[in-house]
């Protein structure tokens, strides 16, 4: 199972100083599994988490801007 993550950053307080990073971490060990987004400034995009079935959580590191994201679960139809 994969996840699609749509993200957006807005309202950068100081142009060129905004940062947004989103990382998936193992819920068992806490170690980082995958960096999903690493972006500077205002923008938007799509990132994917492609991990084996695993329990994990997302960590947001951000400065000088607003951010939002949504998560969609991948489904396989046969």
N, C-alpha and C positions, 0 to 999 in steps of 0.2 A: 503494500500500500504506500502510495505517495500522497502528498498534500500539495495543493497549489495555494500560494500565499500572494494575494494582491495587496500592495502597499502604496502609501502616498505620504509625502511630507509637504507641509505648507507653512506659511508665516515664519519664514526665517528671520530671526531677530536682527542679526547682523549679516549682511550678504557675505557669502564665502566662509562663514563660521559654523554653519549648521552641519550636523552629522547624525546619521541614523544607521545603526547596525542591529541586525536580527540574527540570532544564533539558536540552533536547536541543541539542547543538552540532554544527556541520558538522565532519566528520573531515578535510576538505580545508583549510578556512580557519580553523577553530576558533571561528568566530563563533556566537553563540547563534541558534538557529533558532526555538525555541518554548519558552516556560515551560509545563511540564506540571502541576506542583503547586506551590503556595505556601500552606503551612498552618502555623498556630500551635497548639500544644497536642496532646493525645492525640486521635487520630481515625483514620479510614480513608476510602477513596474510590477512584474510578476516574478516570484521566485518559487522554487520547488524544493520540497524535502523528500528525498528518495532514500529512506532508510528501511532496512528489514523490519518486519513487525517488531516494534520496540515501544516502550513507554518513554515519552520524552516531554520536555516542556520548552517553551521559547523564552529567550532572554532578550530584552530590548535595551540597547545603550543609545542614548540620544542627547543632543545638546543644541540649544539655541533655535529650536523649531518645534512645531506640532507634528504629530504623526498618527497614522491609523493603519490597521491592516485587517484583512479578513482571511479566513482559512476555508478552503473547499477540499473535501475528501475525494480522492480519485476513486472511480468505480470502473470495474471491468465488466463489460457485457459480452456474453458469449452466445 
